[in-house]
Every structure is written in structure tokens, then in C-alpha cells.
């Protein structure tokens, strides 16, 4: 019982310490130990404390008249096991991974939490055992794009431009906080710009090139909004009419002026037709007919022509939609 009592004190101390750290920095600071972050540590410690407390109140010998006190305590401790265990299990669904650019550490971590199939993505700046949240966005569907490697990081001067696939959201613009080497640091956890054949080190902001043995060389950055709008219209035209969105409304391509041009430009489509299978094949064929190189990743088709990148996924069996993401580097005139 002495061991259990000491363990209970330690667990309570952990909870209090984590809460003290989390209360600093307007709530943006928290403890981070490996992949265990403040809320995760708290929920697991509370659950463990509840288990230890239940063992204590059941193991302590007590006279019969003390049962008036101990029986309610035992009942309350038993009832607390279910909710605290549930919270600990929910917290364990989160992932914490380093954010890498071309295989190199950026000094940031990404935490992805998925309560109720809705992913909250937090970008953290770690300093020892303390992490500070610098940005946060959300994404529907319960996916963990960073843990799955479905992201890309471009180094643009003193800025990191982070984009997830296939939808392109969420995306982050972060300041460079560590010196980024010009050469690859090895295997990348995300989709990174592939080096071009050259005797010099590749630019850290070189456009993405599909992972194939051959492909078009990246074109110089320019205003690609007109071409993105044209290819979006071609995607819609290649599908079998009628082409609608998830709500059943007709889909149209954007005007070039409606697209962003802040280093990159992009447009996402989530569409359905009466025959998604035939439409999906026709759309890919239409892109290939425009001279785009073909590539294939896990459950994803890719097209690239040195300017525009297409990420295509047929998720008809999941949400009834075909998903297309068009992206390009963009520099306004």
C-alpha cells in the first residue's frame, strides 16, 4: 500500500506540473516528451491515478463501521475508471511527427488529433521538454496527412510553405527557424522537391516532381493562374455531364483572378458524375493528352508538366466523390 500511495502522489504531481506548464504563454505552451504531449500525459496520468486510488480504497482494511465511508469511495472510483479510460484512449489517437523539408528537420513538430473523425492539426516549436503552438488548423475526415507523409514543404527564402495532399488544406506559412541545408538530408517523411540532374545543389524551393525515373524539368516560376484555371475547366469538361459537387450543385472552374498567387496557386475539386469510374479515367486521359507526365502513388494518380501538378483520387467508395488538387508555383507579374 505504501508503494501504491507513493505512486498516487507521483501521478498527481505529474498532472499538476503539466497543468502549470500548460498555463504559461496564454495557453500555447505545453509539455512534450517524445510523442507524448500535455493533454495526453494528463489523461493517462489521471486514468492511472484513478486505477491506483481504486486499488487503495479496496485494499485498505477497515472496521465494519468505516465501510460507510469506503463503500461510496470504492463505487465512485469504479465509476471514474470508464470516463478517464475513455479520455486516455482518445488522447492516444493523436500523432506527433517532425516536420521535414527534403528530409531535413525544420525545427517544427506537427500534432494531429482526431476526436470524432475531425482532425485538429497543430504546428509546434519544441524547446527541450516544452513546446509552443505556432499555428493550428482543422481538417475533416479523420486523416493524419503529416503522419502519413502526405505533405510537401517548400523553402522560399526565410519562409516555409507547407501544403497537404490531396486537398491542399490545411496549409501553413511558417518562418524558417533553423538553417536549412541546400542538399537532401536523406529519406523524407513528406513529398518534397526532387533534385534535378545537376552538379550543383538543387534549390530548396524547386517545384515538386513526381517520383518517377523521368519527368519534365521544372519551369521557371511565373503567373500560372490562367493555366490552372484552364486545366480546371478541362477537368470538368472531360467528365461525363452532369458534374456536381457533394451538395448536388453544378461545378464551374474559377477565373484566373479568383486564384491566389502568393508563391503558390492552387484549386481543389471534389465532384461526382453519373459514372465516376468512366469520368475519372477520361479526366486522366485528358491531362495526359495535354502532355502531362504520368505517375502513380498509393491510391493516388499524379500528373505533372513542369508547371502544374495534379493529385487525383477516386474516393467514390468512401464519399461518392472524385478529388482533384491542382497546384503550381506562382509569381505575380
QUIUR-V169157 format. One record per residue. N is the residue number from 1. RES is the residue in three letters. SS is DSSP state (@ for helix, = for strand, . for the rest). PSI is psi as a letter, one per 30 degrees, with the letter a starting at -180 (none if undefined). D_LAST is the distance of its C-alpha to the last C-alpha in whole Angstrom. Layout:
n:N res:RES ss:SS psi:PSI d_last:D_LAST
n:N res:RES ss:SS psi:PSI d_last:D_LAST
//
This chain:
n:1 res:UNK ss:. psi:e d_last:74
n:2 res:UNK ss:@ psi:e d_last:74
n:3 res:UNK ss:@ psi:e d_last:71
n:4 res:UNK ss:@ psi:e d_last:69
n:5 res:UNK ss:@ psi:e d_last:70
n:6 res:UNK ss:@ psi:e d_last:68
n:7 res:UNK ss:@ psi:e d_last:65
n:8 res:UNK ss:@ psi:e d_last:65
n:9 res:UNK ss:@ psi:e d_last:64
n:10 res:UNK ss:@ psi:e d_last:62
n:11 res:UNK ss:@ psi:e d_last:60
n:12 res:UNK ss:@ psi:e d_last:60
n:13 res:UNK ss:@ psi:e d_last:59
n:14 res:UNK ss:@ psi:e d_last:56
n:15 res:UNK ss:@ psi:e d_last:55
n:16 res:UNK ss:@ psi:e d_last:55
n:17 res:UNK ss:@ psi:e d_last:53
n:18 res:UNK ss:@ psi:e d_last:50
n:19 res:UNK ss:@ psi:e d_last:50
n:20 res:UNK ss:@ psi:e d_last:51
n:21 res:UNK ss:@ psi:e d_last:47
n:22 res:UNK ss:@ psi:f d_last:46
n:23 res:UNK ss:. psi:f d_last:46
n:24 res:UNK ss:. psi:l d_last:44
n:25 res:UNK ss:@ psi:h d_last:41
n:26 res:UNK ss:@ psi:h d_last:41
n:27 res:UNK ss:@ psi:g d_last:42
n:28 res:UNK ss:. psi:f d_last:39
n:29 res:UNK ss:= psi:k d_last:41
n:30 res:UNK ss:= psi:l d_last:43
n:31 res:UNK ss:= psi:k d_last:45
n:32 res:UNK ss:= psi:j d_last:44
n:33 res:UNK ss:= psi:j d_last:47
n:34 res:UNK ss:. psi:b d_last:45
n:35 res:UNK ss:. psi:g d_last:44
n:36 res:UNK ss:= psi:j d_last:46
n:37 res:UNK ss:= psi:l d_last:44
n:38 res:UNK ss:@ psi:e d_last:46
n:39 res:UNK ss:@ psi:e d_last:47
n:40 res:UNK ss:@ psi:e d_last:48
n:41 res:UNK ss:@ psi:e d_last:50
n:42 res:UNK ss:@ psi:e d_last:52
n:43 res:UNK ss:@ psi:e d_last:52
n:44 res:UNK ss:@ psi:e d_last:54
n:45 res:UNK ss:@ psi:e d_last:56
n:46 res:UNK ss:@ psi:e d_last:57
n:47 res:UNK ss:@ psi:e d_last:58
n:48 res:UNK ss:@ psi:e d_last:60
n:49 res:UNK ss:@ psi:e d_last:62
n:50 res:UNK ss:@ psi:e d_last:63
n:51 res:UNK ss:@ psi:e d_last:64
n:52 res:UNK ss:@ psi:e d_last:66
n:53 res:UNK ss:@ psi:e d_last:67
n:54 res:UNK ss:@ psi:e d_last:69
n:55 res:UNK ss:@ psi:e d_last:71
n:56 res:UNK ss:@ psi:e d_last:72
n:57 res:UNK ss:@ psi:f d_last:73
n:58 res:UNK ss:@ psi:f d_last:75
n:59 res:UNK ss:@ psi:f d_last:76
n:60 res:UNK ss:. psi:k d_last:78
n:61 res:UNK ss:. psi:k d_last:82
n:62 res:UNK ss:. psi:k d_last:83
n:63 res:UNK ss:. psi:l d_last:86
n:64 res:UNK ss:@ psi:e d_last:86
n:65 res:UNK ss:@ psi:f d_last:86
n:66 res:UNK ss:@ psi:f d_last:82
n:67 res:UNK ss:@ psi:f d_last:81
n:68 res:UNK ss:@ psi:e d_last:81
n:69 res:UNK ss:@ psi:e d_last:78
n:70 res:UNK ss:@ psi:e d_last:77
n:71 res:UNK ss:@ psi:e d_last:77
n:72 res:UNK ss:@ psi:e d_last:74
n:73 res:UNK ss:@ psi:e d_last:72
n:74 res:UNK ss:@ psi:e d_last:72
n:75 res:UNK ss:@ psi:e d_last:71
n:76 res:UNK ss:@ psi:e d_last:68
n:77 res:UNK ss:@ psi:e d_last:67
n:78 res:UNK ss:@ psi:e d_last:67
n:79 res:UNK ss:@ psi:e d_last:65
n:80 res:UNK ss:@ psi:f d_last:63
n:81 res:UNK ss:@ psi:e d_last:62
n:82 res:UNK ss:@ psi:e d_last:60
n:83 res:UNK ss:@ psi:e d_last:57
n:84 res:UNK ss:@ psi:e d_last:57
n:85 res:UNK ss:@ psi:e d_last:57
n:86 res:UNK ss:@ psi:e d_last:54
n:87 res:UNK ss:@ psi:e d_last:52
n:88 res:UNK ss:@ psi:e d_last:52
n:89 res:UNK ss:@ psi:e d_last:52
n:90 res:UNK ss:@ psi:e d_last:49
n:91 res:UNK ss:@ psi:e d_last:47
n:92 res:UNK ss:. psi:f d_last:48
n:93 res:UNK ss:. psi:f d_last:45
n:94 res:UNK ss:. psi:l d_last:43
n:95 res:UNK ss:= psi:k d_last:41
n:96 res:UNK ss:= psi:j d_last:39
n:97 res:UNK ss:= psi:l d_last:37
n:98 res:UNK ss:= psi:k d_last:35
n:99 res:UNK ss:= psi:k d_last:32
n:100 res:UNK ss:= psi:k d_last:31
n:101 res:UNK ss:= psi:j d_last:28
n:102 res:UNK ss:. psi:h d_last:28
n:103 res:UNK ss:. psi:f d_last:32
n:104 res:UNK ss:= psi:k d_last:32
n:105 res:UNK ss:= psi:k d_last:33
n:106 res:UNK ss:= psi:f d_last:30
n:107 res:UNK ss:= psi:g d_last:33
n:108 res:UNK ss:= psi:l d_last:32
n:109 res:UNK ss:= psi:l d_last:35
n:110 res:UNK ss:= psi:k d_last:34
n:111 res:UNK ss:= psi:k d_last:37
n:112 res:UNK ss:= psi:j d_last:37
n:113 res:UNK ss:= psi:k d_last:40
n:114 res:UNK ss:= psi:i d_last:41
n:115 res:UNK ss:= psi:k d_last:44
n:116 res:UNK ss:. psi:h d_last:44
n:117 res:UNK ss:. psi:g d_last:42
n:118 res:UNK ss:= psi:j d_last:39
n:119 res:UNK ss:= psi:k d_last:37
n:120 res:UNK ss:= psi:k d_last:36
n:121 res:UNK ss:= psi:j d_last:34
n:122 res:UNK ss:= psi:k d_last:34
n:123 res:UNK ss:= psi:k d_last:32
n:124 res:UNK ss:= psi:k d_last:34
n:125 res:UNK ss:= psi:j d_last:35
n:126 res:UNK ss:= psi:k d_last:38
n:127 res:UNK ss:= psi:j d_last:40
n:128 res:UNK ss:. psi:b d_last:44
n:129 res:UNK ss:. psi:g d_last:45
n:130 res:UNK ss:= psi:k d_last:43
n:131 res:UNK ss:= psi:k d_last:40
n:132 res:UNK ss:= psi:k d_last:37
n:133 res:UNK ss:= psi:k d_last:35
n:134 res:UNK ss:= psi:f d_last:31
n:135 res:UNK ss:= psi:l d_last:30
n:136 res:UNK ss:= psi:k d_last:31
n:137 res:UNK ss:= psi:l d_last:30
n:138 res:UNK ss:= psi:l d_last:32
n:139 res:UNK ss:= psi:k d_last:33
n:140 res:UNK ss:= psi:l d_last:35
n:141 res:UNK ss:. psi:f d_last:37
n:142 res:UNK ss:. psi:g d_last:39
n:143 res:UNK ss:. psi:l d_last:37
n:144 res:UNK ss:. psi:i d_last:36
n:145 res:UNK ss:. psi:e d_last:33
n:146 res:UNK ss:. psi:e d_last:33
n:147 res:UNK ss:. psi:e d_last:37
n:148 res:UNK ss:. psi:f d_last:36
n:149 res:UNK ss:. psi:g d_last:33
n:150 res:UNK ss:. psi:i d_last:31
n:151 res:UNK ss:= psi:l d_last:28
n:152 res:UNK ss:= psi:k d_last:25
n:153 res:UNK ss:= psi:k d_last:24
n:154 res:UNK ss:= psi:k d_last:21
n:155 res:UNK ss:= psi:j d_last:21
n:156 res:UNK ss:= psi:i d_last:18
n:157 res:UNK ss:. psi:c d_last:19
n:158 res:UNK ss:. psi:g d_last:21
n:159 res:UNK ss:= psi:k d_last:20
n:160 res:UNK ss:= psi:k d_last:22
n:161 res:UNK ss:= psi:j d_last:20
n:162 res:UNK ss:= psi:k d_last:23
n:163 res:UNK ss:= psi:k d_last:23
n:164 res:UNK ss:= psi:l d_last:26
n:165 res:UNK ss:. psi:l d_last:27
n:166 res:UNK ss:. psi:f d_last:28
n:167 res:UNK ss:. psi:f d_last:27
n:168 res:UNK ss:. psi:f d_last:24
n:169 res:UNK ss:. psi:k d_last:26
n:170 res:UNK ss:. psi:l d_last:27
n:171 res:UNK ss:= psi:l d_last:24
n:172 res:UNK ss:= psi:k d_last:24
n:173 res:UNK ss:= psi:j d_last:21
n:174 res:UNK ss:= psi:k d_last:24
n:175 res:UNK ss:= psi:k d_last:24
n:176 res:UNK ss:. psi:k d_last:26
n:177 res:UNK ss:. psi:f d_last:29
n:178 res:UNK ss:. psi:l d_last:31
n:179 res:UNK ss:. psi:k d_last:30
n:180 res:UNK ss:. psi:j d_last:28
n:181 res:UNK ss:. psi:l d_last:29
n:182 res:UNK ss:. psi:f d_last:27
n:183 res:UNK ss:. psi:l d_last:30
n:184 res:UNK ss:. psi:k d_last:31
n:185 res:UNK ss:. psi:g d_last:34
n:186 res:UNK ss:. psi:a d_last:36
n:187 res:UNK ss:. psi:k d_last:36
n:188 res:UNK ss:. psi:k d_last:33
n:189 res:UNK ss:. psi:f d_last:34
n:190 res:UNK ss:. psi:a d_last:30
n:191 res:UNK ss:. psi:j d_last:28
n:192 res:UNK ss:. psi:l d_last:26
n:193 res:UNK ss:. psi:k d_last:24
n:194 res:UNK ss:. psi:k d_last:26
n:195 res:UNK ss:. psi:k d_last:27
n:196 res:UNK ss:. psi:l d_last:26
n:197 res:UNK ss:. psi:j d_last:29
n:198 res:UNK ss:. psi:l d_last:28
n:199 res:UNK ss:. psi:f d_last:31
n:200 res:UNK ss:. psi:l d_last:28
n:201 res:UNK ss:. psi:k d_last:28
n:202 res:UNK ss:. psi:l d_last:25
n:203 res:UNK ss:. psi:k d_last:22
n:204 res:UNK ss:. psi:f d_last:22
n:205 res:UNK ss:. psi:g d_last:19
n:206 res:UNK ss:. psi:k d_last:19
n:207 res:UNK ss:. psi:l d_last:19
n:208 res:UNK ss:. psi:k d_last:22
n:209 res:UNK ss:. psi:k d_last:24
n:210 res:UNK ss:. psi:k d_last:27
n:211 res:UNK ss:. psi:i d_last:30
n:212 res:UNK ss:. psi:l d_last:32
n:213 res:UNK ss:. psi:e d_last:33
n:214 res:UNK ss:. psi:l d_last:31
n:215 res:UNK ss:. psi:l d_last:27
n:216 res:UNK ss:. psi:k d_last:24
n:217 res:UNK ss:. psi:k d_last:22
n:218 res:UNK ss:. psi:k d_last:19
n:219 res:UNK ss:. psi:l d_last:16
n:220 res:UNK ss:. psi:k d_last:13
n:221 res:UNK ss:. psi:k d_last:11
n:222 res:UNK ss:= psi:a d_last:8
n:223 res:UNK ss:. psi:j d_last:7
n:224 res:UNK ss:. psi:g d_last:10
n:225 res:UNK ss:@ psi:e d_last:11
n:226 res:UNK ss:@ psi:e d_last:13
n:227 res:UNK ss:@ psi:e d_last:15
n:228 res:UNK ss:@ psi:e d_last:16
n:229 res:UNK ss:@ psi:e d_last:17
n:230 res:UNK ss:@ psi:e d_last:19
n:231 res:UNK ss:@ psi:f d_last:21
n:232 res:UNK ss:@ psi:e d_last:22
n:233 res:UNK ss:@ psi:e d_last:23
n:234 res:UNK ss:@ psi:e d_last:25
n:235 res:UNK ss:@ psi:e d_last:26
n:236 res:UNK ss:@ psi:e d_last:28
n:237 res:UNK ss:@ psi:e d_last:29
n:238 res:UNK ss:@ psi:f d_last:31
n:239 res:UNK ss:. psi:l d_last:33
n:240 res:UNK ss:. psi:k d_last:36
n:241 res:UNK ss:. psi:k d_last:36
n:242 res:UNK ss:. psi:k d_last:36
n:243 res:UNK ss:. psi:k d_last:33
n:244 res:UNK ss:= psi:l d_last:34
n:245 res:UNK ss:. psi:a d_last:33
n:246 res:UNK ss:. psi:f d_last:35
n:247 res:UNK ss:. psi:f d_last:37
n:248 res:UNK ss:. psi:g d_last:37
n:249 res:UNK ss:. psi:k d_last:34
n:250 res:UNK ss:= psi:k d_last:32
n:251 res:UNK ss:. psi:k d_last:29
n:252 res:UNK ss:. psi:l d_last:26
n:253 res:UNK ss:. psi:l d_last:22
n:254 res:UNK ss:. psi:l d_last:19
n:255 res:UNK ss:. psi:k d_last:17
n:256 res:UNK ss:@ psi:e d_last:13
n:257 res:UNK ss:@ psi:f d_last:13
n:258 res:UNK ss:@ psi:f d_last:15
n:259 res:UNK ss:. psi:k d_last:14
n:260 res:UNK ss:. psi:l d_last:13
n:261 res:UNK ss:. psi:i d_last:10
n:262 res:UNK ss:. psi:h d_last:11
n:263 res:UNK ss:= psi:e d_last:12
n:264 res:UNK ss:= psi:l d_last:13
n:265 res:UNK ss:= psi:l d_last:14
n:266 res:UNK ss:= psi:l d_last:17
n:267 res:UNK ss:= psi:k d_last:20
n:268 res:UNK ss:= psi:k d_last:23
n:269 res:UNK ss:= psi:k d_last:26
n:270 res:UNK ss:= psi:j d_last:30
n:271 res:UNK ss:= psi:l d_last:32
n:272 res:UNK ss:= psi:l d_last:35
n:273 res:UNK ss:. psi:a d_last:37
n:274 res:UNK ss:. psi:f d_last:41
n:275 res:UNK ss:. psi:i d_last:41
n:276 res:UNK ss:@ psi:e d_last:38
n:277 res:UNK ss:@ psi:e d_last:39
n:278 res:UNK ss:@ psi:e d_last:39
n:279 res:UNK ss:@ psi:e d_last:36
n:280 res:UNK ss:@ psi:e d_last:34
n:281 res:UNK ss:@ psi:e d_last:35
n:282 res:UNK ss:@ psi:e d_last:34
n:283 res:UNK ss:@ psi:e d_last:31
n:284 res:UNK ss:@ psi:e d_last:31
n:285 res:UNK ss:@ psi:e d_last:32
n:286 res:UNK ss:@ psi:e d_last:29
n:287 res:UNK ss:@ psi:e d_last:27
n:288 res:UNK ss:@ psi:e d_last:29
n:289 res:UNK ss:@ psi:f d_last:29
n:290 res:UNK ss:. psi:g d_last:25
n:291 res:UNK ss:. psi:g d_last:26
n:292 res:UNK ss:. psi:k d_last:25
n:293 res:UNK ss:= psi:l d_last:27
n:294 res:UNK ss:= psi:k d_last:30
n:295 res:UNK ss:= psi:l d_last:31
n:296 res:UNK ss:= psi:k d_last:33
n:297 res:UNK ss:= psi:a d_last:34
n:298 res:UNK ss:. psi:j d_last:37
n:299 res:UNK ss:. psi:h d_last:37
n:300 res:UNK ss:= psi:k d_last:33
n:301 res:UNK ss:= psi:k d_last:31
n:302 res:UNK ss:= psi:k d_last:28
n:303 res:UNK ss:= psi:k d_last:26
n:304 res:UNK ss:= psi:k d_last:23
n:305 res:UNK ss:. psi:g d_last:21
n:306 res:UNK ss:. psi:f d_last:19
n:307 res:UNK ss:. psi:e d_last:16
n:308 res:UNK ss:= psi:k d_last:18
n:309 res:UNK ss:= psi:k d_last:21
n:310 res:UNK ss:= psi:k d_last:24
n:311 res:UNK ss:= psi:k d_last:26
n:312 res:UNK ss:= psi:k d_last:29
n:313 res:UNK ss:= psi:k d_last:33
n:314 res:UNK ss:= psi:j d_last:35
n:315 res:UNK ss:= psi:h d_last:37
n:316 res:UNK ss:@ psi:e d_last:39
n:317 res:UNK ss:@ psi:f d_last:42
n:318 res:UNK ss:@ psi:e d_last:41
n:319 res:UNK ss:@ psi:g d_last:39
n:320 res:UNK ss:. psi:g d_last:39
n:321 res:UNK ss:= psi:l d_last:36
n:322 res:UNK ss:= psi:k d_last:33
n:323 res:UNK ss:= psi:k d_last:30
n:324 res:UNK ss:= psi:k d_last:27
n:325 res:UNK ss:= psi:j d_last:24
n:326 res:UNK ss:= psi:k d_last:21
n:327 res:UNK ss:= psi:l d_last:18
n:328 res:UNK ss:= psi:l d_last:15
n:329 res:UNK ss:= psi:k d_last:13
n:330 res:UNK ss:= psi:k d_last:9
n:331 res:UNK ss:. psi:j d_last:6
n:332 res:UNK ss:. psi:k d_last:4
n:333 res:UNK ss:. psi:none d_last:0
//
